[in-house]
Amino acid sequence: MTALISLATTLGLALTLLAAAAPPAAAADLLSQGKPATSSSSENASTPASAAVDGNTGTRWSSTFGDPQWLGVDLGATATISRVVLRWEAAYARAFQIQTSDNGAAWTTIYSTTSGTGGVQTLDVNGTGRYVRFHGTQRGTAYGYSLWEFQVYGSGGGTSPGNEIPDPTTASLEATDGPLTTASYTVPNPTGYGSGTVTYPTNSGSYPGVVLMPGYQGTQQNLQWLAPRLASWGFVVINVGTNTLTDDPESRGRQITAAGTQLLALGNAAGNPLSGKLNGTLGAVGHSMGGGGVMAALRDDPRFRAGVPTAPYHPNANFSAVTEPTFFLTCQRDPVAHGNTYAMPWYNSMSQAEKLYIEVPGDHLCPMTGYGNKAKQGKWTVSFLSRWLRADTRFSPFLCGPVRDADKNDTSLVTRWMDTCPY
């Protein structure tokens, strides 16, 4: 008996030492938050795919009422997936799979069940891929599928969707064209707005969409300078003309929404050059009344995840409820829409948003084609939208920290700069 006790004690001590010596398992990183998300359908405009990866448990994705449905996220690079967390609203999945893919076309199932319970489901999985999706085949209720959050954990992944976008530099961002080749496409039947010209990367892969909206009496020419810059840095850009030249800011906001809707539809349809090019994330840039329209779109349409209102104009408007990242570009000598009158009060009221405010020399036309310092304006706009529409932190130094200080502290270039850095 004494010998057995001694042996048990020795074995127990050995196991304890082995456990102590074993290295701890590597902590899994949350890879999906803020990354581009797409889905088979959305119940309505207030429940987009992006709401399931925004880190906000008060927003959700929900599908239409039918089977099957899916929700996917682009991690930006191949990753090792170890855990998936599904935070369900009441409309959950009874039968579903978790699948991974290297190219977004061929899928491998790494988890499957026919007895889903809803609530918060934490799934230990083992797989690799750049793309991860939930694929529901049987609903648990009469409604669709609805997720507050779709969280993918593991190691690897990327800060951006890649698609041959190299690390940015000051020189490359200030150049007229970015690293990607682009082409243009005229929208054949604009719906809800006057006209549309799309500039898009010719590379394979999917990208965020950006709507450009002109100001009062303006046309597509107003922001034509920006379309190829953005597209060559990995965006699908629709430069729109309005229904009439005198449309007010609220109307322009609705037209931004309509253009975004049609842009996504073109990306989901076969037989046009935009097929497969859109990843479901949207942003907007507008000038003057178009800038006011950008603010209205951010306020009213949750599909728009970031906006750049330039010299924005919208009398008697309240945008304190806007929570999406917003970059205000204003003009120091603007007699029409000075920052002190519109943009600055809006900036100060948006307590829950990430923000950037830059005032530069010039009058009301300073953000338009042919006016102002387009190298700097382009660098800031590309960096802001890359950071917030692609979650690409490689562009953060050009907006926050020492790299941006050469711009921020140059009084001949910038007359006022505010931000919510770091981001």
N, C-alpha and C positions, 0 to 999 in steps of 0.2 A: 504493500500500500504506500509506504514511504517513497519507494522508487517511482511508483506511478505519479504521485503528487509532484515529485521532483521533476519528472519528465514533462508533465503538463505545465509546470511553472516555466521550465526552460523553453518549451515550444511557444508559450504565450509571450515570453519576453522577446523571443526571436521574431514573432509576428509583429509585435509592437515596434521593434527596431526597424523591420522592413517597411512598415507603414510610415514610420517617421522619415525614413530615408527616401521613400518614393516621392518624386517631384509632384507638386500639385498639378491637376489638370489645367490646361490653359483656359483662361476665361474667354467665353464666346463674346464677340462683338456684335452689336446691333448693326446689321449691314443695310437694311432696307429703308430706314427712315430718310425721307426727303428725296429718295431716288425716283426716277420716272416710272409711273405705273400705268397700266392699260387694263382694259376689261372687255369681256364679250358684250356687255351692255351696262347702262346706268338707268336706274329707275327714273331719274330726272336730273336737271342741271345742278341741284343742290347736293347730290350724292355721287360725286365723280370718283373714279378709281384712285386719284391722288389723295383723297381724304383718308384712305386706309393706311397710308404710309407717312402721314404728316406729323405723327407724334401727339396728336390732339384726340383724346378720347371723347370729345364732344362732337366730332365730325365723323361721318361714316360713308362707306361705299354701300350702295344697294343696287341689285340687279333688277331687271324686269322679271315678271312672274312666270318663269318657265325653266325647263331643264334641257340641256345642261347649260351651265354658266361658268365663267372663269375670271380670275383676277390675278394679274402677274406683275412682277417688279423686275426691273433691269438693274442689277447690282453694279454694273459698270465694268466688271472684269470677272473672270472665273474665280469662284470662291468655294471653300469647303463649308458645307452647310451641316450644322449639328443640332439645331433646334428651330422650331417654328411655333409661334404663339398666335392663336386665333382668338380675338376678343369679339365675341358675337353680340350683336343686337338681338332682339327677340327672334328675328327671321334667320334661322341657322341651317346648317347642312346635316342631313341624316347620313348620306353617303357621299364621300368625296375622296380625292387624292391630292397629295402634294407632289409636284413634279418639277424637275429641273431640266435645263437645256443649255447647250453651248451657243446655239444660234437663234433661238426663239421659234424654231420650226419643228425639230425632232425632240420629243419629250421622253424623259425617264421617270417612272414613278418611284418615289422613295418612301411614300407612306400611303396607306389605303385603309379605309374603314367603311362599314355599312351601318354603324351604330353610333354616329355622332350625337353628342348630348347638348351642344350649345354651351353657353356660358363662356368661360375662359379655358381654352384647351391648349395645353403645353405639350408639344410633340417632340420627342427625341428622335432625330433622324440621322441618316448618314448618306451624304451625297455631295456632288460637285456640280457647278454650273454657273453661268453668268446670269441666267434668267431663272426665276423661281415663281411658280404659280400654284394657287389653289384652284382645283377643278371639281366643281360640284356636279353630281349626277342625280341626286335625289334631295329635294328640299324637305326640311323638317316641319314646315308650315305651308299654308296656302299662298304665302307671299313669296318674294324672291329670296336671294341670299343677301345678308347685310352684316358687314364687319366694321366695328369701330376702328380696329387696328389689325393689320396683317404684318407681323414682325418676324423677320428672318435673321437668325443669329449664326455666327460661324467665324471664319477667318479668311482673310483675303478680300476680294471685292475691289472696287475702285472708287475714286472720288468723282468720277464722271463716266458717262457712257463710252468714253474712248472714241471709237469711230475715227481713228487716225488724227485726233486733235492733240497736237504736241503740247509740251509745257509752254505756257505763255511767257513772253518777255516784254519789256517796255517797248522795244523796237518793233516786235511783231504785232503788238496790240495797237500801236500808233500808225502802222502801215495802212494804206487804203484797203487792201484785201488781206484776209486771214489765210490760213493754211489749206483750206478745202476748196476744191473747184466747185463752181455753182452753175446752175442753169435757171431759166425762167419759164413760167407757164401762165398763160392768161386764163382766168376762170371763165368758162364759157357761158354760164348762166348764174350770175350773182343773185343770191337770195337774201333779201333784207338789207342790202346796201347797194351802192351804185355800180362799182366796178372793182376788179381785183386782179393784181399781178403778183404771182408767187415766185419768190427766189428761194432756191433750195439747194442743199449739197447734193452733188452727184454720187458721193460715196454711198456704199451700202450701209444700212443701219437706220435707226429711228431717232428722231430729234424732237425737242420742244417746238411748238408753234408760237409765233409772235405776230400780232396784228399791229399794223401801223395806221394811225388815224390822223388826217390833216386837220387844220384849223379852219376858222371862218373864211369863206371864199377860197379855200385851199383845194388842191388836187393831189394826186399821187406824187407830183413833183416835190411837194413840201418836204417829205422825208425820204425821197429817193436815194439820197446819199447813204442812208443807214441800212437799206435792205441788203445790198451785197456784203457789207461789212459783217452784219449779223449772220447771214447765211454761210459765209466762209468760215465762221467760227462755230458752226454746228447748230443752226436754227433753220426752221422752215418759216419763211417770212411772207405774209400776205400784206401787200401795200394796197390800201383800199381808197376808192373814191366814194364820196357820200351820195346819198339820194338827191340832195340839193345842196348848193353851196352855202346856204344860210341855216342849215340844220343846227339846232341848239345842242348844248352839251349832253343833255339827257338822251336825245335822239342819237347822238354819236356814240354814247355808251351802249345803246341797244344795237347799233350797227356793228360795234366791236364784237358784241356777243354773237350776232348773226354770222359775222365773218369767221369767228372762231369755230362756230358750229359747222359751217360749210368746209372749213379747212380740215377738221377732224374727219368729216364724212368722206372727203376726197382721199384722205389717208387710208380709210377703211374700204375703199371701193377699188375694184380692179379696172384696168384699162386706161389709167392715166399715170403720168410720171410721178405723182405724189403717193401712189399706192405703197403702203408699208413705211412711209417716211415719217409719220407722226407717232410720237410715243404717248400722246394723251395729255401732256402738260401744256398749258397755255400762259402766255404773257402778253402785254400790250405796251405800246409806246404811242404817245399822241402829243400834238402841238396845239397850244391855245385852247379853243373849244374842244379840240381832240384830246388835249390833256385833261380837261374836265371830264370828257367821256371816259378816259382811262380810269379816273377815280370812280365814276359811276359803275363801270364794269367790275372793278375790284370790290365795290360795296355790294353789288347785286348778284354777281355770278361767281360762285366758288370754284369754278374751273380755272379761273385766272389766278395764278399763284404768285405773280409779281408784276409790277407796273412801273413805267417811267413816264410820268407826266412832265412835259417840257413847257415852260412859260404857261402853266395851266390857267384856264379861265372858266369859272363857274360861279356866278353870283349867288349868294344866299344858300350855299350848300353846306351840309354838315357831313363830314367823313370820319368822325371820331370812331365809328364802328369798324373801319377798315383795319384788318389785322395782317394783311399780306405785305411782304417786303415792298417798299416804295422808294424810288429815287426821284427826287424833285430837282430838275435842272432849270434855273431861273436866270434872268438877264438883269443886270444892275440898273440899266437905264430904260427899263420897260415902262412905257406910259399906259399900256393897255392892261397888263396883268402882272404888276410888280409882285415880287415874292411876299412883301409885307402885307399885301391885301388878300392873297389867296393861299399860295403854297405854304407860307410860314404858319399861319393859323391852323391849317390842316395838319401839317407836320407835328405841331405841338399837341394837337388833340388826339393823335393816334398813339395812345399809350401802350398798345400791345403789339405794335408792328416794328420790325426791323426797318431802319430808315437811313437814307442818305440825302443830304441837301447841299447842293453846290450852286452858288451864284457866280456868274462869269460876266465879264464886260460885254456890252452890247445892248441893243434895244430889243423889242419884242420878237424880231426875226432871228435872233442869235442861234436858235437850234435848227433853223431851216437849211435846206440845201443852198450852198453858196455863201453862207454866213457863219461867223464864229470859227473857233479852232476845232476842226473836225477830227484831228488826230487825238486830241485829249477827250473830246466828247465821245468819240467812238470807243476809246479805251475804257472809259468809265462805264458806258452803257453795256458794252460786251461783257465786261467783268461782272457787273451787277447781275445781269440776267444769267450769266454762266453760273454764278454762285447760287442763285436762288431758284432757277428753273432746272438746273442739272445737278445741284448740290456739289458743284465742283470747287473745292476749297483751294485749288491751285490759283484761282483768280482773286482770292481774298487779299493778298498783299498789296494789290493795286488800289484797294479801297481802304484798308486798315493797316496802320503800322508804318515803319520807317520808309518802305518803298514808295508809299503814296505821298510822303511829306514833301518831296520836291515839288509836287503839284500844289498841295494844300498851302504851303508857305510862300508860294510865288504870287505876290499881290497883283502882278500884271496879268496873271492868268485866272486867279480865283479871288473874288472879293468877299466871299463868305462860304464857310464849309462847316457842316454839322453832320454827325453820324451817331449810330448806336453801336459802334465797334466795341469789342472784337466780334467779327463774324466771318 
